[in-house]
Amino acid sequence: MVGFEMNDRRKIGIGLTGFGVLFTFLGIIFFFDKGLLAMGNILFVAGVMLTIGMKSTVSFFLKPRNYKGSILFGAGFCLVIFGWAVVGMIIEAYGFILLFSGFWPTVVVFLYRVPVLGRLLQQPFLMSFFDRFTRTERRVPV
């Protein structure tokens, strides 16, 4: 796959991922509502699969360096589905952090380039926080 071509499948995947994050957020706001959290998890995973493809998703979760994060994310996912929402979300959040910690520098650099949000994030107190994640990535010329 060369580049990141935006076709209809990827657009739907990004939408499902966004709805998954929204439902998860609402589930947490509404005191760990099991239904909203389960729906958010299912939509998030389905959205990731549609966005990057089934083969890439499976290979990402099954990489040897991602085993611990994948197992914790999957265990938390199952616990949320079976009704242990608080414990499941704690385990799932830790697995999510382990799985996606390599993407934080890219996300922070992207957020710095968003027109309005970038100016807000470039405040000194926030930059010192975000610079921990992007020590070398911010110095690369574009």
KAPEJO-V332574 format. One line per field, one symbol per residue. phi: phi as a letter, one per 40 degrees, with the letter a starting at -180 (. if undefined). psi: psi as a letter, one per 40 degrees, with the letter a starting at -180 (. if undefined). burial: b if it has 16 or more other ideal C-beta (glycine too) atoms within 10 Angstrom, else e. A space follows every 50 residues. Layout:
# KAPEJO-V332574
phi->???
psi->???
burial->???
This chain:
# KAPEJO-V332574
phi->.bgbccbcccccccccccccccccccccccffcccccccccccccccccc cbgccccccccbcdcbdcccccccccdccccchccccccccccccccccb cccddcccccccccdccccccccdcccccccccbdccccccb
psi->hhaghgaddddddddddddddddddddddfffhddddddddddddddddd deiddddddddeideedddddddddddddddeegddddddddddddddde deedddddddddehcdddddeeiddddddddddfddddehi.
burial->eeeeeeeeebeebeebbebbeebbeebbeeebbbebbbbbbbbbbbbbbb bbeeeeeeeebeeeebeebbebbeebbebbeeebbeebbebbeebbebbe eeeebeebbeebeeeeeeeebeeeeeeeebeebbeeeeeeee
